[in-house]
C-alpha cells in the first residue's frame, strides 16, 4: 500500500511561457502557426479542432482561451498504472482550480490559468508532488 501511495507522488516541471487553447471548425486544416517549435497539441473530433500552443503564435481573431501555464508530469507512465492523473489533479479540483489536460503516449500535461500557478504549485506540494527544474 505504501509503495502504491509513493508511486502516486509525481514529479513535474513548469514549461516556459503562456499558452492558448484554440477552437476551430472540425474540417479546417491544421494551421501552420500552431506547429511552431515548443509544446503544442492537436486534437480533432467530429465537433471541433482543438489546438494548444504558445499564445504568442495565435493570430488575432482565432477563438481561443489565453493565459494558460503548462505543467509536464515526469513520465513515462505505464498504461497499466492507474490513478496517475487523478492523483495529480484531485488536489487542484479540491482547491477549485480548473485544468485542461493533454495526454501523450508517455506522459500528461496539465494546463492551469497562469494567474493560479502559485496556488497550483502550493496545492501540489501539499499533496506531496515535487516540482523539478
C-alpha positions as CSV (number, residue, x, y, z in Angstrom):
1,X,0.0,0.0,0.0
2,X,2.8,2.5,0.9
3,X,4.6,1.7,-2.4
4,X,1.4,2.4,-4.3
5,X,0.9,5.7,-2.5
6,X,4.6,6.6,-3.2
7,X,4.1,5.9,-6.9
8,X,1.4,8.4,-7.0
9,X,3.7,11.2,-5.8
10,X,4.5,12.8,-9.1
11,X,7.5,14.9,-10.2
12,X,6.6,17.6,-12.7
13,X,8.0,20.7,-14.3
14,X,6.5,24.0,-15.5
15,X,7.1,24.8,-19.2
16,X,8.2,28.3,-20.1
17,X,5.7,30.8,-21.4
18,X,2.0,31.0,-21.6
19,X,-0.3,29.0,-23.8
20,X,-3.6,29.3,-25.6
21,X,-6.3,26.7,-26.2
22,X,-7.9,27.4,-29.6
23,X,-11.2,26.0,-31.1
24,X,-11.6,25.8,-34.8
25,X,-14.1,24.1,-37.1
26,X,-13.6,20.3,-37.3
27,X,-12.9,20.3,-41.1
28,X,-10.3,23.1,-41.3
29,X,-6.7,22.1,-41.9
30,X,-4.2,22.4,-39.0
31,X,-2.8,25.9,-39.0
32,X,0.9,26.5,-39.6
33,X,1.1,29.0,-36.7
34,X,0.2,26.2,-34.2
35,X,3.1,24.0,-35.4
36,X,6.0,26.2,-34.4
37,X,8.7,24.8,-32.1
38,X,7.9,24.2,-28.5
39,X,4.9,22.5,-26.9
40,X,1.8,22.1,-29.0
41,X,-1.1,19.7,-29.1
42,X,-3.7,19.0,-31.9
43,X,-6.9,17.1,-31.3
44,X,-9.6,16.7,-34.0
45,X,-13.0,15.3,-33.3
46,X,-16.3,15.3,-35.3
47,X,-17.2,18.5,-33.5
48,X,-14.0,20.6,-33.4
49,X,-10.3,21.0,-34.0
50,X,-8.5,22.0,-30.7
51,X,-5.1,23.5,-30.9
52,X,-2.9,24.2,-27.8
53,X,0.2,26.3,-28.5
54,X,2.2,29.3,-27.3
55,X,-0.3,32.1,-27.1
56,X,2.2,34.4,-28.9
57,X,1.6,32.2,-32.0
58,X,-2.1,32.7,-32.2
59,X,-3.3,35.2,-34.8
60,X,-5.9,37.8,-34.0
61,X,-9.5,36.6,-34.5
62,X,-8.9,33.0,-33.6
63,X,-11.4,31.7,-31.0
64,X,-9.2,30.9,-28.0
65,X,-8.8,30.9,-24.3
66,X,-5.5,32.6,-23.4
67,X,-3.3,32.8,-20.3
68,X,-2.5,29.1,-19.5
69,X,0.6,27.8,-17.8
70,X,1.6,24.2,-18.7
71,X,2.8,21.6,-16.2
72,X,4.6,18.5,-17.6
73,X,4.3,15.3,-15.5
74,X,7.6,13.4,-15.3
75,X,6.8,10.2,-17.2
76,X,6.7,7.8,-18.8
77,X,3.9,6.1,-17.0
78,X,3.0,2.6,-17.9
79,X,-0.5,2.2,-19.4
80,X,-1.4,-0.3,-16.6
81,X,-0.6,2.2,-13.9
82,X,-3.9,3.6,-12.7
83,X,-4.7,6.8,-10.9
84,X,-1.7,8.9,-12.0
85,X,-3.7,11.8,-13.5
86,X,-6.3,11.6,-10.7
87,X,-3.6,11.8,-8.0
88,X,-2.2,14.9,-9.6
89,X,-5.4,16.8,-10.4
90,X,-7.5,15.9,-7.4
91,X,-5.8,18.4,-5.1
92,X,-6.4,21.0,-7.7
93,X,-10.1,20.2,-8.0
94,X,-10.4,20.3,-4.2
95,X,-8.9,23.9,-4.4
96,X,-11.3,24.9,-7.2
97,X,-8.5,25.2,-9.8
98,X,-9.7,24.4,-13.3
99,X,-7.5,22.4,-15.6
100,X,-7.1,21.5,-19.3
101,X,-5.4,18.1,-19.7
102,X,-3.4,16.8,-22.6
103,X,-2.1,13.3,-22.7
104,X,0.7,11.7,-24.9
105,X,2.0,8.2,-25.1
106,X,4.5,8.7,-22.3
107,X,3.0,11.4,-20.0
108,X,0.4,14.0,-19.3
109,X,0.4,17.8,-19.5
110,X,-1.9,19.9,-17.3
111,X,-2.7,23.4,-18.2
112,X,-3.9,25.8,-15.4
113,X,-4.6,29.5,-15.7
114,X,-1.4,31.4,-15.3
115,X,-2.9,33.6,-12.5
116,X,-3.5,30.4,-10.4
117,X,0.0,28.9,-11.0
118,X,1.4,29.8,-7.5
119,X,-1.7,28.3,-5.8
120,X,-1.4,25.3,-8.1
121,X,2.2,24.7,-7.1
122,X,1.4,25.1,-3.4
123,X,-1.5,22.6,-3.6
124,X,0.6,20.1,-5.5
125,X,3.4,20.5,-2.9
126,X,0.9,19.9,-0.1
127,X,-0.2,16.7,-1.8
128,X,3.4,15.5,-1.9
129,X,4.2,16.2,-5.6
130,X,7.6,17.6,-6.4
131,X,8.4,20.4,-8.9
132,X,11.7,19.8,-10.8
133,X,13.6,22.2,-12.9
